[in-house]
Amino acid sequence: MLVDINEELLEETSKKIEEEYNQEVVPVVCDVSNSKQVKKMADQAFKEIDNVYILVNNAGIAANYGNDLLAIDEETYDTIMDVNLKGQWLVAKFVCQKMKSQKFEPLAGKVICTASIAGIVADGAICVYSISKAGVIALMQCLARNLAPKITVNAISPGYHVTGIYEDSEEVMRFTMEEGHVKTPLNRLGTVLDIANVAVFLASTDSNFITGHNFPVDGGIVKVGVPAHYLKTDV
């Protein structure tokens, strides 16, 4: 099952998966910040597919690049927090209530949350996004405690990867990196596959004894690189 608010993109992606992998896809249009829509989506999931063993909580938005935190309007703040943090809580709430009663052994299911390295080291250019992603990491750890021992919950924190949040543009991503003087120790841009490979590991039996962890997938930026900053320097 694929869930998105963008119906056109949802249908397009579902068809691609069906054609390439010969796998039936159930597309569902849903605003993850709306509890009624999320509950309806979760009910549909457990009716239309055999089980929900893996939940990937991936919805996220960013806005107001470069704005001072005190200059951001309340509506923008609420929208980012509602999608990025409240959305992941709502989806986990309605899916995991049923997931944990599944009779599989040794685990009834797995949850993978998408956080960000901006939630590990706050990024002054995307303040509200950073706050929301720090919240996702805390949410993941709370879920891991609450859902053990039946369900594992972990998070992936991407760095700079060419994805929709950067308008699928390498140029836009490079601009934000240059603006923040970001240095990547492994000296290449991130890809979608870098994230997918870690997600596959967390979804597999190889990770059955791992829960409550956040995995930075960023080429080393957050741990051994130069932290992002937005002053004019020679770094």
C-alpha positions in Angstrom: 0.0 0.0 0.0 1.3 3.4 -1.0 -0.1 6.5 0.8 0.3 10.1 -0.4 -1.6 13.4 -0.6 -0.6 13.9 -4.2 -3.1 11.7 -6.2 -1.4 12.1 -9.6 2.0 11.2 -8.3 0.6 8.3 -6.3 -1.1 6.8 -9.3 2.1 7.2 -11.4 4.3 5.6 -8.8 1.9 2.7 -8.2 1.8 1.9 -11.9 5.6 2.0 -12.2 6.0 -0.5 -9.3 3.3 -2.8 -10.7 5.0 -2.8 -14.1 8.5 -3.2 -12.9 8.0 -5.7 -10.1 4.7 -7.4 -11.1 3.5 -6.4 -7.6 -0.1 -5.3 -6.9 -0.2 -1.9 -5.3 -3.0 -0.4 -3.3 -2.8 3.5 -3.7 -4.5 5.5 -1.0 -4.9 9.3 -1.0 -4.5 10.5 2.5 -3.4 13.7 4.4 -1.4 12.2 7.2 -2.0 15.2 9.4 -5.8 14.5 9.4 -6.7 11.9 12.0 -10.0 10.9 10.3 -8.2 10.3 7.0 -5.4 8.3 8.7 -7.8 6.1 10.6 -9.8 5.4 7.4 -6.5 4.6 5.6 -5.4 2.2 8.4 -8.8 0.4 8.4 -8.5 0.0 4.6 -5.0 -1.4 4.9 -6.0 -4.2 7.2 -9.0 -5.0 5.0 -7.4 -5.0 1.6 -4.0 -6.7 2.3 -3.2 -9.8 4.3 -1.2 -8.0 7.0 0.8 -4.9 7.7 4.1 -6.2 8.9 6.2 -3.2 7.8 5.3 0.4 8.2 7.5 3.1 6.6 6.6 6.5 8.0 8.1 8.8 5.3 5.8 11.8 4.8 7.7 15.1 5.2 7.8 18.7 4.0 10.2 21.6 4.4 9.6 25.3 3.8 11.1 28.7 4.5 14.7 27.9 3.8 17.0 30.5 5.4 14.3 32.2 7.5 15.0 33.1 11.1 13.0 31.0 13.5 11.3 34.1 15.0 10.3 35.4 11.5 8.4 32.2 10.5 4.6 32.6 10.6 2.4 30.4 12.8 0.6 28.8 9.8 3.9 27.6 8.3 5.1 26.3 11.7 1.9 24.4 12.2 1.9 22.9 8.7 5.4 21.5 9.0 4.9 20.1 12.5 1.5 18.6 11.5 2.9 16.7 8.6 6.4 15.8 9.8 5.7 15.0 13.4 2.0 14.7 14.1 1.6 12.8 10.8 4.1 10.1 11.8 2.4 9.8 15.3 -1.1 9.4 13.8 0.0 6.8 11.2 1.8 4.8 13.9 -1.1 5.2 16.3 -3.7 3.7 14.0 -1.5 1.1 12.3 0.3 -0.2 15.3 -2.8 -0.6 17.4 -3.7 -3.5 15.0 -0.2 -4.5 14.0 0.8 -5.5 17.6 -2.1 -8.0 17.8 -0.8 -10.0 14.7 0.2 -13.5 15.6 3.6 -13.6 13.9 6.7 -14.7 15.7 9.2 -13.5 16.9 7.9 -10.1 15.9 4.4 -8.9 15.0 5.8 -6.1 12.8 8.4 -3.4 12.2 8.2 0.4 12.0 10.7 2.6 10.1 10.5 6.4 10.7 12.2 8.9 8.4 14.0 11.5 10.5 17.0 13.7 9.3 20.4 14.7 10.3 18.8 18.1 10.8 17.1 16.5 13.8 20.4 15.4 15.2 22.3 18.7 14.7 19.9 21.6 14.4 20.1 23.4 11.1 19.7 27.2 11.4 18.5 27.5 7.8 15.5 25.1 8.3 14.7 25.6 11.9 11.1 24.3 12.1 12.1 21.3 9.9 14.9 20.6 12.4 12.6 20.8 15.4 10.1 18.4 13.7 12.8 15.9 12.9 14.2 16.0 16.4 10.7 15.2 17.5 10.6 12.2 15.1 13.7 10.8 16.7 12.1 11.1 20.1 8.8 9.7 18.8 10.7 6.7 17.4 12.3 6.0 20.8 9.0 6.3 22.7 7.3 4.0 20.2 10.2 1.5 20.5 9.7 1.4 24.3 5.9 1.2 24.1 5.7 -1.5 21.4 8.5 -3.8 22.6 8.8 -6.7 22.5 6.2 -7.2 19.7 7.3 -4.5 17.3 10.7 -3.0 16.5 10.9 0.8 15.7 13.9 2.5 14.2 14.7 5.6 12.3 16.7 6.6 9.3 18.2 10.1 9.1 19.2 11.0 5.6 21.7 13.7 4.8 21.8 15.4 1.4 20.1 13.2 -1.1 18.5 14.2 -4.4 14.8 13.7 -3.5 11.5 15.6 -3.8 12.3 17.7 -0.8 15.1 19.2 -2.9 12.7 19.4 -5.9 14.6 16.3 -7.3 17.3 18.8 -8.3 21.0 18.2 -7.7 21.5 21.9 -8.3 19.1 22.9 -5.5 20.8 20.4 -3.1 24.3 21.7 -4.0 23.1 25.2 -3.3 22.0 24.4 0.2 25.2 22.5 0.9 27.4 25.4 -0.4 25.3 27.9 1.5 25.9 26.0 4.7 29.5 25.2 4.0 28.7 21.5 4.3 31.5 19.0 3.8 30.8 15.3 3.2 33.7 13.1 4.4 32.8 10.3 1.8 32.9 13.0 -0.9 29.8 12.2 -3.0 26.1 13.1 -3.1 23.6 10.8 -1.4 21.2 8.8 -3.5 17.7 7.4 -2.9 19.2 3.9 -3.0 21.5 4.7 0.0 18.3 5.2 2.0 16.5 2.3 0.5 19.3 -0.2 1.3 19.1 0.7 5.0 15.3 0.5 5.0 15.5 -3.0 3.4 17.9 -4.0 6.2 15.6 -2.7 8.9 12.7 -4.4 7.3 14.5 -7.8 7.1 15.1 -10.5 9.7 18.8 -9.3 9.9 17.7 -6.5 12.1 15.4 -8.4 14.4 17.5 -7.5 17.5 17.6 -3.8 16.8 15.1 -1.3 18.1 15.1 2.3 19.3 18.0 3.3 17.1 18.5 6.2 14.7 20.7 5.5 11.6 22.4 8.6 10.0 22.9 7.9 6.3 24.7 11.0 5.3 28.3 10.2 4.1 29.6 11.1 7.6 28.4 14.7 7.8 26.8 14.7 11.2 29.4 12.6 13.0 32.8 13.4 11.4 32.1 16.2 8.9 32.0 20.0 9.3 28.7 21.0 10.9 26.5 23.2 8.7 26.7 27.0 9.5 25.6 30.1 7.7 28.2 32.7 8.3 30.5 34.0 5.5 33.7 32.1 6.3 36.6 30.4 4.5 35.6 26.9 5.7 
